[in-house]
């Protein structure tokens, strides 16, 4: 099979899975709103690094463990759900704290964005599917994995980053503290929903 016959479907798969709502994009939307795009950029880059590392591990065969051992999948979902619920609680706590003393929280760091992918079931679904169905057939396995990561992240970075841009854009229309609190409340509700939706990915 020709390389281009794989790359076009891979790019389409990367776009659809990266741009649709999920834990990463919900967090990026909230971060873009609270901190702006540029302060959210390390979070975006961290996501892409974590996804690339997952692609490498999946293509190398480590992802088979998740497929063959359902208990690991359940544990992953429990960790992911717990972490998102913890984030929802932090959002609520920070909202109250900012209202009381004006202190602002900090956005995700590069490392936090990368590490979050390993308890993000949607990210595992993306990378396992991409590595099993769309891995290019080159003479070198290493070159094939590198090309897979390059294509996936070239499409995925702007796709997921668009959520941070959306949040940053909305920020300009939410200057009133009342509407900021309303939106933060919506973000808390969406984060809780994402925590529960993990069990359907």
N, C-alpha and C positions, 0 to 999 in steps of 0.2 A: 504494500500500500504506500502511495506517495505521501511525503511529509505534509504537503498542503491539505491533503484529504483529512488529516488529523488536526492540523492547526486551526482551521476554520471552525469546526465543531467545538474544539477546546476553547477558543476565544469566545464563542457564543455561550458555552457552559459557564465560563468564568464570569462573563458579564451578568448573566441571569442570576447566578448564585451570589455574586458580590453586591449587586445593586438592590436586591430584594430585602425586605425587613428581616432583621435577625438581631441577636445580642450585640454584635459589633456595631451595626449601623444605628441602633437605638442609642448606644453609648456615645457614638460620634455626633449624632444629632444634638444630644444634650450638652456635650462638651463644646460643640460649635456655638451653641446658644450662650453658654455661660462664660466661655473664655475666648471665643473667636477662632478663626481658622488657623492662624499661625501658631497659637499656643496648643492647638489640637494636633498639629502636624506630627510631633513625635509619636503620638498615639497611633496615627494612621500608618506611619512607617513601621512601628512596632507590630501592628497587625500583619502587615505584609511580610515582615521577617519571620514572624511566627508561622504564618501560612506556608511560606517557602520551606521552612524547616520541617513542617508536617508533610509537605509534598515529598521531600527527600526521604524522610523516614517511611512514608507509605510506599513509595516506589522501591525502597530497599527491602520491603517485606515486613516491617514492623507493624504496619496497619492490619496485617492478617490476624494479629492477636485480638484486635477489637471485633473482627468478624467471627472468629472461631470461639471466642469466650464471651458469651452474653453478659456474664457477671461484670466484666470490665466496662461494658456499655452502660449498665445500670449505675455502676460507681461513678462513671464520668458524668452521667445525667444528674446524679445526686450532688456532686461537687459543683456542677454548673448552675443548678437550681439554687443551691445554698449561696453561692457567690453572688448571683444576681439579686437574690432577696436581701443579701447583706448590702449590696449597692443601693437598692431601693431604700433601705433603712437609713443608709448614710445620706442619701439625697434628702430625705425628710429631716434628718438631724441637722444637716448643713443649712437647709432652708430656714429652720427655726433659729439656728445660731447666727446666720447672716442677718436675720430680721432683728435679733436682739442686740448684737454687738458689732454688726457690720463687717465681720471677718469673712474673707472669701476662701473657698477651698482651692485645691490645685487640680489641674487636669491629669489624666493618665500619663505616665512616663513611657518612653520607648520600651523599657523592660516589662512594665506592667501590661502594655498592649500585646507584647509578644507572648508572655506567659499565659495570658488569658485564653489564648487559642487552644491550649492543651486541656482546658476544661469546658471548651465550647463545642457542643455536639454538632452544631451546624458546620463549623470549620472542619471537623473530622469527616463529616459526610461529604463536603466539597472535595477535600484532598484525597480521600480514599477513592471516590468515584473518578476524579480526574486522573489519578495515577493508574487506576486499573483499566480505564476505557480509552484514555487519550495520550498515553505515554508514547512519544515519537519513537520510531524505529531507526535509530542511528547505529553506526558501527560501534560506537562507544556508549556503554550504559551511562557513564557519567555525563557525557554530552547530551544524551536523551533527557536525563533528569534536569540538567541545567536549562535546556530549552523549554521543558515543561514549566519550570519555575519562572522563567523569563516571560513567557507568554501569559501565564496565569496572573502574575503580579503586574504586568504592563497593563492588562485590562482591569484587574481587580482594584488597583490603587486609586485610579480616578473614579471608578464606580462607587466604591465605599467612601472615598473622600468627598464625593458630592453630597453626602449626608451632613458632613461637617460644614460644607459651604452653605447648605440649606439652613442649618442652625445659625450660622454666622449672619446670614441674610435676615432671618426672622428676628434676630436680636435687635436690629435697627427699628423694628416695628413694635418692640415690646419694652419701650423705655419706662413706661409706667410700672411702678412696683406691684400694683394689683395684678396686672396682666402677666408680669414675670412670675408671680406666685401661682397664678392659674396654670401657666405653662409648665412650671416645675411640678405642680401636682399631677398634670397629665403625664409628664415624663416618669414620675414615680409609678403611676398606674400602668404605663406601657412597659416599664422594666419588670414589674410583677407579672404582667401578662407574658413577657418573653421568658421569664423563669418557668412559668407553667407550660408554655408552648414547647420548651425543650423536650418534653416527653412525647411530642408528636413528630420530632425530626428523626 
